[in-house]
Amino acid sequence: MNRRSFLVRATAFAFAGSCLRSAVLAQAPVRASDAPSGLPAPRLTEFFPLRRGVGYFTGRGGTIGWLSSSGALVAVDTQFPETASQFLAGLPGRGQRKLDVVFNTHHHGDHTGGNPIFKPACGMIVAQRKVPFFQLRAAERVGNLASQVFADTLFDDTWRHEFGDEIVTAQYFGPAHTGGDAVISFEKANVVHMGDLVFNRIYPVIDLPGGGSIRKWIGALETVARDYPADAIYLYGHANSKFGVSGSRGDLLVFRDYLSALLSHVEKGIAAGKTKAQIMTLENMPGFSDFHLPPGKGNRLPANLEAAYAELTAGPSA
């Protein structure tokens, strides 16, 4: 498929609406079934029920949210092919039913890599309108365009639909982690999937080339913390294992504070005449001990500092 035909397909649908509500509790996890033959063995995968048929699934990649009820099947994000297959095989209460809808919270491969597995098993894949563009551009950059499956139902600001006895809303708050991050809420269950808008107590990936903005990310987190229910359960794309991928509004504010501290630290370094290389020597961010990692490949703080430097020194055209 060439770029022109893709873009014609990708600008097909839009819907509108808004809102959220209610309360949420945790239950014991349900272990996923074995991987289908012929696929590489995935990391440990588990289903964790929360409330009213809503839960989350852990495996390789960003956390998958799910709704399984007698009247609806919904998934949020698709991880990679091998764990996508495990998810579909083990989703509680699914049987042979097709999913009503699958959401991509953004374009990164650990959230969209399972789309080819989900596509035949669902009615539609929904994403913010910019997601297919960034997904296409990223795939072209690394040479894996042929393996991509793109969302077929796109929205600008809000997409809202009733599925069985649940109402699911997708909301876009502007550039943040990427240029097309969506927050997905299960209104009656009062569960909110943040995608990668929250890296819970770990240094995040900041994708400026993919449309991201640290300043606007801070604003998006503040908007969600203000406008969504105070007692919601929040789900995160990635997390420190000590804290986990589910939590409360307070986690959003801790992560907002980290992003604010990151910008402030780099801004002060620039004002003091430090070079980018000097600023990037910081091993761990003071005041955020839960985020800390030993210096080396696994510590993304230098990349965070570099991204903040690029954002703060970018010209008006950027």
Short mmCIF file of the C-alpha atoms (twelve columns), coordinates in Angstrom:
data_MODEL
# 
_entry.id   MODEL 
# 
loop_
_atom_site.group_PDB 
_atom_site.id 
_atom_site.type_symbol 
_atom_site.label_atom_id 
_atom_site.label_alt_id 
_atom_site.label_comp_id 
_atom_site.label_asym_id 
_atom_site.label_seq_id 
_atom_site.Cartn_x 
_atom_site.Cartn_y 
_atom_site.Cartn_z 
_atom_site.pdbx_PDB_model_num 
ATOM 1   C CA . MET A 1   0.000   0.000   0.000  1 
ATOM 2   C CA . ASN A 2   1.483   3.349   -1.032 1 
ATOM 3   C CA . ARG A 3   1.448   6.499   1.065  1 
ATOM 4   C CA . ARG A 4   -1.360  8.155   -0.885 1 
ATOM 5   C CA . SER A 5   -3.748  5.200   -0.702 1 
ATOM 6   C CA . PHE A 6   -2.933  4.765   3.009  1 
ATOM 7   C CA . LEU A 7   -3.712  8.387   3.798  1 
ATOM 8   C CA . VAL A 8   -6.996  8.182   1.892  1 
ATOM 9   C CA . ARG A 9   -7.963  5.117   3.947  1 
ATOM 10  C CA . ALA A 10  -6.702  6.570   7.191  1 
ATOM 11  C CA . THR A 11  -8.928  9.658   7.181  1 
ATOM 12  C CA . ALA A 12  -12.190 7.723   7.097  1 
ATOM 13  C CA . PHE A 13  -14.182 8.065   10.338 1 
ATOM 14  C CA . ALA A 14  -14.784 10.440  13.272 1 
ATOM 15  C CA . PHE A 15  -17.164 10.415  16.218 1 
ATOM 16  C CA . ALA A 16  -17.968 12.740  19.104 1 
ATOM 17  C CA . GLY A 17  -19.058 12.778  22.781 1 
ATOM 18  C CA . SER A 18  -17.611 12.997  26.306 1 
ATOM 19  C CA . CYS A 19  -17.642 11.996  30.056 1 
ATOM 20  C CA . LEU A 20  -16.961 9.371   32.820 1 
ATOM 21  C CA . ARG A 21  -18.107 8.116   36.370 1 
ATOM 22  C CA . SER A 22  -18.407 5.428   39.289 1 
ATOM 23  C CA . ALA A 23  -16.190 3.064   41.452 1 
ATOM 24  C CA . VAL A 24  -13.642 0.190   41.248 1 
ATOM 25  C CA . LEU A 25  -11.989 -2.738  43.205 1 
ATOM 26  C CA . ALA A 26  -9.308  -5.335  42.476 1 
ATOM 27  C CA . GLN A 27  -9.578  -9.136  42.388 1 
ATOM 28  C CA . ALA A 28  -7.066  -11.949 41.979 1 
ATOM 29  C CA . PRO A 29  -5.227  -12.310 38.644 1 
ATOM 30  C CA . VAL A 30  -6.129  -15.004 36.108 1 
ATOM 31  C CA . ARG A 31  -3.157  -16.697 34.379 1 
ATOM 32  C CA . ALA A 32  -3.211  -16.653 30.554 1 
ATOM 33  C CA . SER A 33  -3.240  -19.824 28.472 1 
ATOM 34  C CA . ASP A 34  -0.182  -21.196 26.671 1 
ATOM 35  C CA . ALA A 35  1.049   -19.455 23.538 1 
ATOM 36  C CA . PRO A 36  -0.136  -20.874 20.195 1 
ATOM 37  C CA . SER A 37  2.373   -23.196 18.539 1 
ATOM 38  C CA . GLY A 38  4.826   -21.611 16.127 1 
ATOM 39  C CA . LEU A 39  5.090   -18.350 18.079 1 
ATOM 40  C CA . PRO A 40  7.976   -17.462 20.401 1 
ATOM 41  C CA . ALA A 41  7.240   -17.884 24.090 1 
ATOM 42  C CA . PRO A 42  6.128   -14.530 25.576 1 
ATOM 43  C CA . ARG A 43  7.032   -13.117 28.935 1 
ATOM 44  C CA . LEU A 44  4.768   -13.965 31.867 1 
ATOM 45  C CA . THR A 45  1.243   -12.921 30.976 1 
ATOM 46  C CA . GLU A 46  -1.677  -12.512 33.349 1 
ATOM 47  C CA . PHE A 47  -5.223  -11.199 33.341 1 
ATOM 48  C CA . PHE A 48  -6.106  -8.981  36.324 1 
ATOM 49  C CA . PRO A 49  -9.878  -8.372  36.777 1 
ATOM 50  C CA . LEU A 50  -10.851 -5.031  38.317 1 
ATOM 51  C CA . ARG A 51  -14.597 -4.289  38.297 1 
ATOM 52  C CA . ARG A 52  -17.716 -4.654  36.124 1 
ATOM 53  C CA . GLY A 53  -15.916 -6.856  33.620 1 
ATOM 54  C CA . VAL A 54  -12.975 -4.471  33.193 1 
ATOM 55  C CA . GLY A 55  -9.376  -5.486  33.854 1 
ATOM 56  C CA . TYR A 56  -5.849  -5.400  32.506 1 
ATOM 57  C CA . PHE A 57  -3.397  -7.809  30.914 1 
ATOM 58  C CA . THR A 58  0.372   -7.836  31.357 1 
ATOM 59  C CA . GLY A 59  2.863   -9.271  28.902 1 
ATOM 60  C CA . ARG A 60  5.548   -7.970  26.553 1 
ATOM 61  C CA . GLY A 61  4.770   -4.351  25.741 1 
ATOM 62  C CA . GLY A 62  2.312   -1.751  26.960 1 
ATOM 63  C CA . THR A 63  -0.431  -2.843  29.342 1 
ATOM 64  C CA . ILE A 64  -3.616  -4.040  27.611 1 
ATOM 65  C CA . GLY A 65  -6.913  -2.940  29.147 1 
ATOM 66  C CA . TRP A 66  -10.020 -5.051  28.557 1 
ATOM 67  C CA . LEU A 67  -13.763 -5.243  29.003 1 
ATOM 68  C CA . SER A 68  -15.426 -8.657  28.891 1 
ATOM 69  C CA . SER A 69  -19.152 -8.928  29.552 1 
ATOM 70  C CA . SER A 70  -22.114 -10.795 28.102 1 
ATOM 71  C CA . GLY A 71  -22.822 -7.784  25.894 1 
ATOM 72  C CA . ALA A 72  -19.371 -6.544  24.884 1 
ATOM 73  C CA . LEU A 73  -15.692 -7.288  24.306 1 
ATOM 74  C CA . VAL A 74  -13.215 -4.391  24.194 1 
ATOM 75  C CA . ALA A 75  -9.412  -4.145  24.275 1 
ATOM 76  C CA . VAL A 76  -7.076  -1.200  24.729 1 
ATOM 77  C CA . ASP A 77  -3.700  -1.645  22.975 1 
ATOM 78  C CA . THR A 78  -2.324  -4.812  21.366 1 
ATOM 79  C CA . GLN A 79  1.327   -5.315  22.497 1 
ATOM 80  C CA . PHE A 80  3.208   -7.653  20.099 1 
ATOM 81  C CA . PRO A 81  1.965   -10.599 17.975 1 
ATOM 82  C CA . GLU A 82  2.899   -13.361 20.427 1 
ATOM 83  C CA . THR A 83  1.229   -11.803 23.477 1 
ATOM 84  C CA . ALA A 84  -1.677  -10.544 21.340 1 
ATOM 85  C CA . SER A 85  -2.373  -14.190 20.477 1 
ATOM 86  C CA . GLN A 86  -2.189  -15.155 24.142 1 
ATOM 87  C CA . PHE A 87  -4.544  -12.342 25.071 1 
ATOM 88  C CA . LEU A 88  -7.163  -13.401 22.537 1 
ATOM 89  C CA . ALA A 89  -6.841  -17.063 23.551 1 
ATOM 90  C CA . GLY A 90  -7.163  -16.346 27.272 1 
ATOM 91  C CA . LEU A 91  -9.508  -13.335 27.534 1 
ATOM 92  C CA . PRO A 92  -12.040 -14.361 30.218 1 
ATOM 93  C CA . GLY A 93  -15.513 -14.977 28.836 1 
ATOM 94  C CA . ARG A 94  -14.574 -14.476 25.193 1 
ATOM 95  C CA . GLY A 95  -15.103 -17.943 23.736 1 
ATOM 96  C CA . GLN A 96  -15.234 -17.562 19.948 1 
ATOM 97  C CA . ARG A 97  -16.755 -14.078 19.967 1 
ATOM 98  C CA . LYS A 98  -15.213 -11.209 18.029 1 
ATOM 99  C CA . LEU A 99  -14.200 -8.083  19.927 1 
ATOM 100 C CA . ASP A 100 -16.442 -5.076  19.347 1 
ATOM 101 C CA . VAL A 101 -13.577 -2.592  19.313 1 
ATOM 102 C CA . VAL A 102 -9.828  -2.354  19.889 1 
ATOM 103 C CA . PHE A 103 -8.150  0.944   20.770 1 
ATOM 104 C CA . ASN A 104 -4.583  2.029   20.034 1 
ATOM 105 C CA . THR A 105 -3.635  4.624   22.663 1 
ATOM 106 C CA . HIS A 106 -0.771  5.792   20.383 1 
ATOM 107 C CA . HIS A 107 1.428   4.584   17.535 1 
ATOM 108 C CA . HIS A 108 4.409   2.892   19.235 1 
ATOM 109 C CA . GLY A 109 5.090   -0.710  18.248 1 
ATOM 110 C CA . ASP A 110 4.674   -2.148  21.748 1 
ATOM 111 C CA . HIS A 111 1.066   -0.862  21.645 1 
ATOM 112 C CA . THR A 112 0.228   -1.544  17.970 1 
ATOM 113 C CA . GLY A 113 2.447   -4.529  17.100 1 
ATOM 114 C CA . GLY A 114 -0.387  -6.954  17.825 1 
ATOM 115 C CA . ASN A 115 -2.793  -5.188  15.434 1 
ATOM 116 C CA . PRO A 116 -2.348  -7.858  12.711 1 
ATOM 117 C CA . ILE A 117 -3.490  -10.493 15.237 1 
ATOM 118 C CA . PHE A 118 -6.412  -8.431  16.531 1 
ATOM 119 C CA . LYS A 119 -7.673  -7.160  13.161 1 
ATOM 120 C CA . PRO A 120 -9.462  -10.369 12.058 1 
ATOM 121 C CA . ALA A 121 -10.840 -10.797 15.568 1 
ATOM 122 C CA . CYS A 122 -12.454 -7.351  16.037 1 
ATOM 123 C CA . GLY A 123 -15.028 -5.071  14.493 1 
ATOM 124 C CA . MET A 124 -12.823 -1.973  14.338 1 
ATOM 125 C CA . ILE A 125 -9.566  -0.462  15.554 1 
ATOM 126 C CA . VAL A 126 -9.962  3.070   16.930 1 
ATOM 127 C CA . ALA A 127 -7.223  5.692   17.384 1 
ATOM 128 C CA . GLN A 128 -6.704  9.426   17.440 1 
ATOM 129 C CA . ARG A 129 -6.501  10.781  13.895 1 
ATOM 130 C CA . LYS A 130 -2.738  11.419  13.963 1 
ATOM 131 C CA . VAL A 131 -1.802  7.896   15.077 1 
ATOM 132 C CA . PRO A 132 -1.701  6.225   11.621 1 
ATOM 133 C CA . PHE A 133 0.491   9.030   10.262 1 
ATOM 134 C CA . PHE A 134 3.074   8.662   13.047 1 
ATOM 135 C CA . GLN A 135 2.851   4.867   12.852 1 
ATOM 136 C CA . LEU A 136 3.472   4.991   9.104  1 
ATOM 137 C CA . ARG A 137 6.400   7.376   9.469  1 
ATOM 138 C CA . ALA A 138 8.005   5.284   12.236 1 
ATOM 139 C CA . ALA A 139 7.559   2.081   10.201 1 
ATOM 140 C CA . GLU A 140 9.153   3.647   7.140  1 
ATOM 141 C CA . ARG A 141 12.084  4.790   9.256  1 
ATOM 142 C CA . VAL A 142 12.873  1.265   10.501 1 
ATOM 143 C CA . GLY A 143 11.783  -0.600  7.383  1 
ATOM 144 C CA . ASN A 144 8.851   -2.659  8.700  1 
ATOM 145 C CA . LEU A 145 5.946   -1.021  6.860  1 
ATOM 146 C CA . ALA A 146 4.775   -4.363  5.472  1 
ATOM 147 C CA . SER A 147 3.979   -5.660  8.969  1 
ATOM 148 C CA . GLN A 148 1.800   -2.699  9.969  1 
ATOM 149 C CA . VAL A 149 -1.969  -2.746  10.459 1 
ATOM 150 C CA . PHE A 150 -3.452  0.701   11.020 1 
ATOM 151 C CA . ALA A 151 -6.515  1.889   12.907 1 
ATOM 152 C CA . ASP A 152 -9.531  2.116   10.592 1 
ATOM 153 C CA . THR A 153 -11.730 4.355   12.769 1 
ATOM 154 C CA . LEU A 154 -10.243 7.743   13.657 1 
ATOM 155 C CA . PHE A 155 -11.310 10.638  15.867 1 
ATOM 156 C CA . ASP A 156 -10.086 14.156  16.537 1 
ATOM 157 C CA . ASP A 157 -10.917 15.014  20.146 1 
ATOM 158 C CA . THR A 158 -13.498 12.581  21.529 1 
ATOM 159 C CA . TRP A 159 -14.950 9.184   20.612 1 
ATOM 160 C CA . ARG A 160 -17.703 7.711   22.765 1 
ATOM 161 C CA . HIS A 161 -19.838 4.604   22.423 1 
ATOM 162 C CA . GLU A 162 -22.029 2.306   24.507 1 
ATOM 163 C CA . PHE A 163 -20.963 -1.350  24.558 1 
ATOM 164 C CA . GLY A 164 -23.342 -3.654  26.421 1 
ATOM 165 C CA . ASP A 165 -23.865 -2.060  29.824 1 
ATOM 166 C CA . GLU A 166 -20.623 -0.029  29.651 1 
ATOM 167 C CA . ILE A 167 -19.796 3.321   28.053 1 
ATOM 168 C CA . VAL A 168 -16.293 3.690   26.626 1 
ATOM 169 C CA . THR A 169 -14.777 7.080   25.847 1 
ATOM 170 C CA . ALA A 170 -11.524 7.954   24.093 1 
ATOM 171 C CA . GLN A 171 -10.222 11.474  24.654 1 
ATOM 172 C CA . TYR A 172 -7.323  13.390  23.090 1 
ATOM 173 C CA . PHE A 173 -5.670  16.166  25.108 1 
ATOM 174 C CA . GLY A 174 -3.020  17.297  22.608 1 
ATOM 175 C CA . PRO A 175 0.651   16.372  22.106 1 
ATOM 176 C CA . ALA A 176 2.284   14.672  25.092 1 
ATOM 177 C CA . HIS A 177 4.227   11.388  25.040 1 
ATOM 178 C CA . THR A 178 3.585   11.439  21.264 1 
ATOM 179 C CA . GLY A 179 1.421   13.526  18.975 1 
ATOM 180 C CA . GLY A 180 -1.627  11.246  19.236 1 
ATOM 181 C CA . ASP A 181 -2.064  9.890   22.765 1 
ATOM 182 C CA . ALA A 182 -5.604  8.937   23.802 1 
ATOM 183 C CA . VAL A 183 -7.015  8.351   27.270 1 
ATOM 184 C CA . ILE A 184 -9.580  5.523   27.282 1 
ATOM 185 C CA . SER A 185 -12.156 5.445   30.068 1 
ATOM 186 C CA . PHE A 186 -14.661 2.783   31.054 1 
ATOM 187 C CA . GLU A 187 -17.157 5.159   32.585 1 
ATOM 188 C CA . LYS A 188 -19.368 2.897   34.682 1 
ATOM 189 C CA . ALA A 189 -16.477 0.767   35.942 1 
ATOM 190 C CA . ASN A 190 -14.568 4.008   36.616 1 
ATOM 191 C CA . VAL A 191 -11.338 2.671   35.105 1 
ATOM 192 C CA . VAL A 192 -9.127  4.973   33.028 1 
ATOM 193 C CA . HIS A 193 -6.392  3.641   30.706 1 
ATOM 194 C CA . MET A 194 -3.670  6.261   30.296 1 
ATOM 195 C CA . GLY A 195 -1.539  4.417   27.726 1 
ATOM 196 C CA . ASP A 196 1.981   5.834   27.912 1 
ATOM 197 C CA . LEU A 197 0.836   9.160   29.310 1 
ATOM 198 C CA . VAL A 198 2.031   7.690   32.601 1 
ATOM 199 C CA . PHE A 199 5.263   5.773   33.184 1 
ATOM 200 C CA . ASN A 200 4.688   4.923   36.831 1 
ATOM 201 C CA . ARG A 201 7.905   5.667   38.778 1 
ATOM 202 C CA . ILE A 202 10.230  5.009   35.841 1 
ATOM 203 C CA . TYR A 203 11.998  7.362   33.456 1 
ATOM 204 C CA . PRO A 204 9.780   7.643   30.376 1 
ATOM 205 C CA . VAL A 205 10.229  7.540   26.646 1 
ATOM 206 C CA . ILE A 206 9.801   11.083  25.290 1 
ATOM 207 C CA . ASP A 207 9.082   10.960  21.558 1 
ATOM 208 C CA . LEU A 208 9.588   14.465  20.176 1 
ATOM 209 C CA . PRO A 209 10.012  13.195  16.574 1 
ATOM 210 C CA . GLY A 210 6.703   11.350  17.064 1 
ATOM 211 C CA . GLY A 211 4.917   14.604  17.870 1 
ATOM 212 C CA . GLY A 212 5.525   14.691  21.637 1 
ATOM 213 C CA . SER A 213 5.915   17.733  23.886 1 
ATOM 214 C CA . ILE A 214 7.033   17.706  27.517 1 
ATOM 215 C CA . ARG A 215 5.315   20.992  28.365 1 
ATOM 216 C CA . LYS A 216 2.037   19.879  26.824 1 
ATOM 217 C CA . TRP A 217 2.384   16.459  28.455 1 
ATOM 218 C CA . ILE A 218 2.407   18.193  31.837 1 
ATOM 219 C CA . GLY A 219 -0.754  20.061  30.861 1 
ATOM 220 C CA . ALA A 220 -2.484  16.876  29.694 1 
ATOM 221 C CA . LEU A 221 -1.778  15.141  33.014 1 
ATOM 222 C CA . GLU A 222 -3.137  18.107  34.941 1 
ATOM 223 C CA . THR A 223 -6.293  18.117  32.817 1 
ATOM 224 C CA . VAL A 224 -6.931  14.407  33.372 1 
ATOM 225 C CA . ALA A 225 -6.256  14.720  37.121 1 
ATOM 226 C CA . ARG A 226 -8.707  17.624  37.295 1 
ATOM 227 C CA . ASP A 227 -11.494 16.338  35.049 1 
ATOM 228 C CA . TYR A 228 -11.660 12.585  35.703 1 
ATOM 229 C CA . PRO A 229 -13.172 11.057  38.873 1 
ATOM 230 C CA . ALA A 230 -10.990 11.335  41.964 1 
ATOM 231 C CA . ASP A 231 -11.640 7.683   42.856 1 
ATOM 232 C CA . ALA A 232 -10.931 6.185   39.415 1 
ATOM 233 C CA . ILE A 233 -8.498  3.315   38.975 1 
ATOM 234 C CA . TYR A 234 -5.856  4.348   36.455 1 
ATOM 235 C CA . LEU A 235 -3.930  1.974   34.189 1 
ATOM 236 C CA . TYR A 236 -0.438  2.810   32.892 1 
ATOM 237 C CA . GLY A 237 1.482   1.607   29.868 1 
ATOM 238 C CA . HIS A 238 4.645   0.869   31.882 1 
ATOM 239 C CA . ALA A 239 5.678   0.894   35.521 1 
ATOM 240 C CA . ASN A 240 8.266   0.221   38.158 1 
ATOM 241 C CA . SER A 241 7.447   -3.295  39.393 1 
ATOM 242 C CA . LYS A 242 7.360   -2.015  42.980 1 
ATOM 243 C CA . PHE A 243 4.415   0.223   42.092 1 
ATOM 244 C CA . GLY A 244 2.648   -1.577  39.245 1 
ATOM 245 C CA . VAL A 245 0.619   -0.577  36.209 1 
ATOM 246 C CA . SER A 246 -2.556  0.299   38.116 1 
ATOM 247 C CA . GLY A 247 -3.013  3.056   40.644 1 
ATOM 248 C CA . SER A 248 -4.653  6.324   41.560 1 
ATOM 249 C CA . ARG A 249 -4.733  9.986   40.608 1 
ATOM 250 C CA . GLY A 250 -1.697  10.593  42.828 1 
ATOM 251 C CA . ASP A 251 0.490   8.629   40.410 1 
ATOM 252 C CA . LEU A 252 -0.401  11.055  37.623 1 
ATOM 253 C CA . LEU A 253 0.686   13.977  39.756 1 
ATOM 254 C CA . VAL A 254 3.971   12.328  40.761 1 
ATOM 255 C CA . PHE A 255 4.771   11.773  37.101 1 
ATOM 256 C CA . ARG A 256 3.731   15.352  36.276 1 
ATOM 257 C CA . ASP A 257 6.113   16.570  38.974 1 
ATOM 258 C CA . TYR A 258 8.933   14.529  37.441 1 
ATOM 259 C CA . LEU A 259 8.367   16.071  34.000 1 
ATOM 260 C CA . SER A 260 8.245   19.545  35.567 1 
ATOM 261 C CA . ALA A 261 11.476  18.886  37.464 1 
ATOM 262 C CA . LEU A 262 13.101  17.632  34.259 1 
ATOM 263 C CA . LEU A 263 12.294  20.820  32.370 1 
ATOM 264 C CA . SER A 264 13.307  23.002  35.312 1 
ATOM 265 C CA . HIS A 265 16.661  21.247  35.721 1 
ATOM 266 C CA . VAL A 266 17.530  21.597  32.044 1 
ATOM 267 C CA . GLU A 267 16.303  25.184  31.903 1 
ATOM 268 C CA . LYS A 268 18.573  26.110  34.810 1 
ATOM 269 C CA . GLY A 269 21.493  24.349  33.145 1 
ATOM 270 C CA . ILE A 270 20.981  26.271  29.933 1 
ATOM 271 C CA . ALA A 271 20.734  29.553  31.848 1 
ATOM 272 C CA . ALA A 272 24.019  28.701  33.589 1 
ATOM 273 C CA . GLY A 273 25.731  28.269  30.240 1 
ATOM 274 C CA . LYS A 274 26.087  24.476  30.382 1 
ATOM 275 C CA . THR A 275 26.334  22.471  27.186 1 
ATOM 276 C CA . LYS A 276 23.917  19.693  26.324 1 
ATOM 277 C CA . ALA A 277 26.626  17.125  27.044 1 
ATOM 278 C CA . GLN A 278 27.229  18.618  30.495 1 
ATOM 279 C CA . ILE A 279 23.512  18.626  31.292 1 
ATOM 280 C CA . MET A 280 23.192  14.982  30.212 1 
ATOM 281 C CA . THR A 281 25.763  13.792  32.756 1 
ATOM 282 C CA . LEU A 282 23.153  13.792  35.533 1 
ATOM 283 C CA . GLU A 283 22.777  10.135  36.607 1 
ATOM 284 C CA . ASN A 284 19.461  10.389  38.469 1 
ATOM 285 C CA . MET A 285 16.943  13.164  39.040 1 
ATOM 286 C CA . PRO A 286 17.112  14.559  42.597 1 
ATOM 287 C CA . GLY A 287 13.849  14.191  44.498 1 
ATOM 288 C CA . PHE A 288 12.644  11.151  42.548 1 
ATOM 289 C CA . SER A 289 14.357  8.214   44.200 1 
ATOM 290 C CA . ASP A 290 11.635  5.778   43.068 1 
ATOM 291 C CA . PHE A 291 12.701  6.445   39.454 1 
ATOM 292 C CA . HIS A 292 16.413  5.872   40.081 1 
ATOM 293 C CA . LEU A 293 18.475  3.364   38.109 1 
ATOM 294 C CA . PRO A 294 22.193  2.629   37.884 1 
ATOM 295 C CA . PRO A 295 23.982  4.544   35.111 1 
ATOM 296 C CA . GLY A 296 23.991  2.656   31.839 1 
ATOM 297 C CA . LYS A 297 21.817  1.443   28.990 1 
ATOM 298 C CA . GLY A 298 18.675  0.869   31.065 1 
ATOM 299 C CA . ASN A 299 18.634  4.390   32.498 1 
ATOM 300 C CA . ARG A 300 16.628  6.672   30.178 1 
ATOM 301 C CA . LEU A 301 17.327  9.849   32.136 1 
ATOM 302 C CA . PRO A 302 20.100  11.028  29.742 1 
ATOM 303 C CA . ALA A 303 17.667  10.675  26.837 1 
ATOM 304 C CA . ASN A 304 15.038  12.567  28.860 1 
ATOM 305 C CA . LEU A 305 17.526  15.375  29.506 1 
ATOM 306 C CA . GLU A 306 18.428  15.469  25.824 1 
ATOM 307 C CA . ALA A 307 14.746  15.672  24.835 1 
ATOM 308 C CA . ALA A 308 14.140  18.492  27.322 1 
ATOM 309 C CA . TYR A 309 17.179  20.350  25.967 1 
ATOM 310 C CA . ALA A 310 15.888  19.935  22.399 1 
ATOM 311 C CA . GLU A 311 12.425  21.204  23.339 1 
ATOM 312 C CA . LEU A 312 13.719  24.180  25.288 1 
ATOM 313 C CA . THR A 313 16.203  25.257  22.582 1 
ATOM 314 C CA . ALA A 314 13.969  24.597  19.553 1 
ATOM 315 C CA . GLY A 315 13.204  27.539  17.300 1 
ATOM 316 C CA . PRO A 316 9.681   28.870  16.604 1 
ATOM 317 C CA . SER A 317 9.188   26.523  13.637 1 
ATOM 318 C CA . ALA A 318 9.596   23.488  15.912 1 
# 
